[in-house]
């Protein structure tokens, strides 16, 4: 297995960051330590200890392509969301100069809480799991309710045609990651564009909606911050919302799944329909007429993203130490996506 790329911030690097911050963000200038945090597959994340307290630094790896590594976009959307009800960390400062730390970066609030990678939420009681899932849904309903024009995000992305653009992008990326192709991915790349439903609303989309990308309160079963905004753009809110239930349709993968034999009621985990009913009640939208399509579409996206993570891991550029685990999940995810799409398209209109 490829190991996570570790960044060694020694005394010289810490001093250089402190010198920069004394001019640019003096309230965070006295840096005493920089520690790389676990998690994230695109942009490495660090705890920066300062005299005022800890902050988090998100950094774009030097030389990384803009797509899925665009720190400036993360900073922009987080800044825009500060005055809204969406639970996000407070952002403090953005730096475009790669010479300071080895990559452009921004500083944000260190949110004290728990991060759970697995959707099954081991270590929680059934009642806690249910409340965490409900809070998780509510957090994204609040995001999708934000008036993106009023928030200053005009031009943050093209408001229309999100799914078609994403299909084209991930088809292109997949062909770069896996030149030999895959029968299921080839089928999805050909067939999904033929069945794209109309986009009924435009919202801010997070793009990577999962429990591992939120912070849970230190002692209460509720979400207090959404993290990892590198895929955020303007797009189809239905597509983003479908990700709330995607763990019920996935094969084995590093983020966990719910299987057909799982006793959801006993575990406290909500079924897909209940998740989407919660979301509709919170957001005020109607039931999803194309839910299965959006799940299959997102599984196709994930299969492509998993191939990209595996490709970086093979090249020794992994940001997380489980990069090659995604290689094992990529093609099974495509296979599951194809099965779901075939069953959906076979239904009477």
C-alpha positions in Angstrom: 0.0 0.0 0.0 1.2 3.5 -0.8 1.7 5.6 2.3 0.3 9.0 3.0 2.4 11.8 1.9 3.6 13.4 5.1 4.7 17.1 5.3 7.5 17.8 7.7 7.2 21.3 9.1 10.4 21.8 11.1 11.7 24.9 12.9 12.6 26.7 9.7 9.2 26.2 8.1 7.3 27.2 11.3 9.4 30.3 11.6 8.7 31.2 7.9 5.0 30.8 8.4 5.2 33.0 11.6 7.0 35.7 9.8 4.4 35.7 7.0 1.5 35.8 9.4 2.9 38.7 11.5 2.2 40.9 8.5 -0.8 39.1 6.9 -2.8 37.7 9.9 -1.1 38.9 13.1 -3.6 37.3 15.4 -2.3 33.9 14.4 1.4 34.8 14.0 3.1 33.0 16.9 3.1 29.5 15.5 4.6 26.8 17.8 3.8 23.6 16.0 2.2 22.3 12.8 0.7 18.8 12.8 -0.8 16.9 9.9 -4.3 15.6 10.5 -5.8 12.4 9.3 -8.3 12.3 6.5 -9.0 14.1 3.2 -8.1 12.7 -0.2 -7.2 15.9 -2.0 -5.9 18.7 0.1 -3.7 18.0 3.2 -5.0 19.4 6.4 -3.0 20.6 9.4 -3.5 21.7 13.0 -1.5 24.9 13.6 -0.8 25.7 17.2 -0.5 29.4 17.9 -0.3 31.6 21.0 -4.0 32.4 20.6 -5.0 28.8 20.2 -5.2 26.1 17.4 -6.3 26.8 13.9 -6.6 24.5 10.9 -4.6 25.0 7.7 -5.9 23.5 4.4 -3.1 23.5 1.8 -3.1 22.7 -1.9 -0.3 20.3 -2.7 2.4 22.0 -4.8 2.0 21.1 -8.5 -1.5 19.5 -8.0 -4.1 20.3 -10.7 -6.8 22.8 -9.8 -9.7 20.4 -10.1 -10.5 19.0 -6.6 -7.5 20.9 -5.1 -8.8 24.5 -5.5 -8.1 26.0 -2.1 -9.2 29.4 -3.3 -12.7 28.1 -4.2 -12.9 26.4 -0.8 -12.1 29.7 0.9 -14.5 31.6 -1.2 -17.5 29.4 -0.6 -16.8 29.2 3.2 -16.5 33.0 3.4 -19.8 33.3 1.6 -21.5 30.9 3.9 -20.4 32.5 7.2 -23.5 34.6 7.7 -25.9 31.8 6.8 -27.4 29.0 8.9 -25.1 26.4 7.2 -22.8 24.9 9.9 -19.3 25.8 8.7 -15.9 26.6 10.3 -15.1 30.3 10.5 -12.4 31.2 8.0 -9.5 33.5 8.9 -7.0 34.0 6.1 -6.1 32.9 2.5 -2.6 32.9 1.1 -1.9 32.4 -2.6 2.0 32.4 -2.2 3.2 28.8 -2.4 6.6 29.8 -1.1 5.3 30.3 2.5 4.3 26.6 3.2 5.0 24.8 -0.1 1.4 25.3 -1.4 -1.3 28.0 -1.3 -3.4 27.7 1.9 -6.1 29.1 4.1 -6.6 29.2 7.8 -9.9 28.3 9.4 -11.4 27.7 12.9 -10.4 24.5 14.7 -13.8 23.0 15.4 -13.5 20.8 18.5 -15.6 17.7 17.9 -15.6 14.1 16.6 -15.1 13.0 13.0 -16.4 9.5 12.1 -15.3 8.0 8.8 -17.7 5.1 8.8 -21.4 5.6 7.9 -22.3 2.9 10.5 -21.2 5.2 13.3 -19.6 2.5 15.5 -19.4 3.5 19.2 -22.7 5.3 19.2 -26.0 4.1 20.6 -28.9 3.6 18.2 -30.7 6.7 19.5 -27.5 8.7 19.0 -27.0 7.4 15.5 -30.5 8.4 14.5 -30.1 11.9 15.8 -26.7 12.3 14.1 -28.2 11.2 10.8 -31.1 13.6 11.2 -28.7 16.5 12.0 -26.6 15.5 9.1 -29.6 15.8 6.7 -30.6 19.1 8.3 -27.1 20.6 7.7 -27.3 19.9 4.0 -30.9 21.1 3.7 -29.7 24.4 5.2 -26.9 24.6 2.6 -29.2 24.0 -0.3 -31.6 26.6 1.0 -28.9 29.4 0.8 -29.6 32.1 -1.8 -26.4 31.8 -3.7 -26.8 35.1 -5.5 -27.4 36.9 -2.3 -24.4 35.1 -0.8 -22.1 36.6 -3.5 -21.6 33.4 -5.4 -22.6 34.6 -8.8 -20.0 33.1 -11.1 -19.0 30.4 -8.7 -20.2 27.8 -11.2 -22.5 27.5 -14.2 -26.0 27.4 -12.7 -27.5 25.0 -15.3 -26.5 21.7 -16.8 -24.6 20.4 -13.7 -25.1 16.7 -14.2 -24.2 16.7 -17.9 -21.0 18.7 -17.2 -20.1 16.3 -14.4 -20.6 13.3 -16.6 -18.3 14.8 -19.2 -15.7 15.8 -16.7 -15.5 12.4 -14.9 -15.6 10.5 -18.2 -12.5 12.5 -19.3 -10.8 12.0 -15.9 -11.5 8.3 -15.8 -10.0 7.8 -19.2 -6.9 9.6 -17.9 -6.7 7.5 -14.8 -7.5 4.1 -16.4 -6.6 4.1 -20.1 -7.6 0.4 -20.4 -11.1 1.3 -19.5 -13.7 -0.8 -17.7 -16.9 -2.4 -19.2 -19.2 -0.9 -16.5 -17.7 2.5 -16.7 -17.8 2.4 -20.5 -21.5 1.6 -20.3 -22.2 4.3 -17.8 -20.3 6.9 -19.8 -22.4 6.1 -22.8 -25.8 5.6 -21.2 -26.1 8.0 -18.4 -25.9 11.1 -20.6 -28.9 9.8 -22.6 -31.1 9.8 -19.4 -30.2 13.1 -17.7 -33.4 14.5 -16.1 -34.2 18.2 -16.2 -32.5 20.3 -13.5 -35.4 21.6 -11.4 -33.4 23.9 -9.0 -29.9 25.4 -8.7 -28.2 25.4 -5.3 -24.7 25.4 -3.8 -23.6 21.8 -4.0 -21.0 20.4 -1.7 -20.2 17.5 -4.0 -18.9 15.1 -1.4 -21.7 14.7 1.1 -20.8 12.0 3.6 -20.5 11.6 7.4 -16.7 11.6 7.2 -16.9 15.2 6.0 -18.7 16.7 9.1 -17.8 17.4 12.6 -20.0 15.9 15.3 -20.4 17.8 18.6 -17.9 16.5 21.3 -20.7 15.2 23.5 -24.0 15.7 21.7 -25.4 13.8 18.7 -25.5 16.7 16.3 -23.5 18.0 13.4 -21.7 21.3 14.1 -19.6 21.8 10.9 -19.4 20.7 7.3 -15.8 20.2 6.0 -13.9 19.5 2.8 -15.4 21.9 0.2 -13.0 21.2 -2.7 -15.8 19.9 -5.0 -18.2 22.7 -4.2 -19.9 24.6 -7.0 -23.3 25.6 -8.2 -25.4 22.8 -9.5 -28.3 20.4 -9.1 -29.5 20.3 -5.5 -31.3 17.0 -6.1 -28.0 15.4 -7.1 -26.3 16.7 -4.0 -29.1 15.6 -1.8 -29.1 12.0 -3.3 -25.7 11.6 -1.7 -27.3 11.6 1.7 -28.5 8.0 1.0 -25.7 6.7 -1.2 -24.2 4.4 1.5 -27.3 2.2 1.1 -26.3 1.5 -2.5 -22.6 1.2 -2.4 -20.3 -1.9 -2.4 -17.6 -2.3 0.3 -15.5 0.8 0.5 -13.4 2.8 3.0 -16.4 4.9 4.0 -18.6 2.0 4.9 -22.0 0.9 3.6 -25.4 -0.5 4.7 -26.2 -4.0 3.3 -29.5 -5.6 2.5 -29.3 -7.8 5.6 -28.6 -5.0 8.0 -31.2 -4.3 10.7 -31.5 -0.6 10.2 -34.2 -0.1 12.8 -32.2 -1.9 15.5 -29.0 0.1 14.6 -30.7 3.5 14.6 -29.8 4.1 10.9 -32.5 5.6 8.8 -33.5 3.9 5.5 -33.1 5.8 2.2 -36.7 6.8 2.0 -36.7 8.1 5.5 -33.6 10.1 4.9 -35.1 11.7 1.8 -38.4 12.4 3.6 -36.4 14.2 6.3 -34.6 16.2 3.7 -37.8 17.1 1.9 -39.5 18.2 5.1 -36.5 20.4 6.0 -35.9 21.9 2.5 -39.5 22.2 1.4 -39.0 20.4 -1.9 -41.2 17.7 -3.3 -40.3 14.0 -3.3 -37.5 13.2 -5.7 -38.9 12.0 -9.1 -35.4 11.0 -10.3 -33.8 9.8 -7.1 -32.4 6.5 -8.5 -30.8 8.3 -11.4 -29.0 10.7 -9.2 -27.8 7.9 -6.9 -26.4 6.0 -10.0 -24.9 9.2 -11.3 -23.1 9.9 -8.0 -21.9 6.3 -7.9 -20.4 6.9 -11.3 -18.7 10.1 -10.0 -17.4 8.2 -7.0 -16.0 5.4 -9.2 -14.1 8.0 -11.2 -12.9 9.8 -8.1 -11.8 6.5 -6.5 -9.8 5.8 -9.6 -8.1 9.2 -9.2 -7.3 8.6 -5.6 -5.8 5.2 -6.4 -3.8 6.7 -9.3 -2.3 9.3 -7.0 -1.5 6.6 -4.4 0.2 4.5 -7.1 2.3 7.6 -8.0 3.3 8.1 -4.4 1.2 11.3 -4.1 -1.5 10.0 -1.6 -2.8 12.6 0.8 -4.4 9.9 3.0 -2.9 6.5 3.9 -5.9 4.5 2.6 -5.5 5.6 -1.0 -5.1 2.1 -2.5 -8.2 0.9 -0.6 -10.2 3.0 -3.0 -8.7 1.1 -6.0 -10.5 -2.0 -4.7 -13.8 -0.1 -4.5 -13.7 1.8 -7.8 -14.8 -0.9 -10.3 -17.3 -2.6 -7.9 -18.9 0.9 -7.4 -19.2 1.2 -11.2 -20.8 -2.2 -11.4 -23.3 -1.3 -8.7 -24.1 2.0 -10.4 -24.7 0.1 -13.7 -27.1 -2.4 -12.0 -29.1 0.4 -10.4 -29.2 2.4 -13.7 -30.3 -0.6 -15.7 -33.1 -1.4 -13.3 -34.2 2.3 -13.2 -34.2 2.7 -17.0 -36.2 -0.5 -17.4 -39.1 0.8 -15.4 -42.1 2.2 -17.3 -42.0 5.9 -17.7 
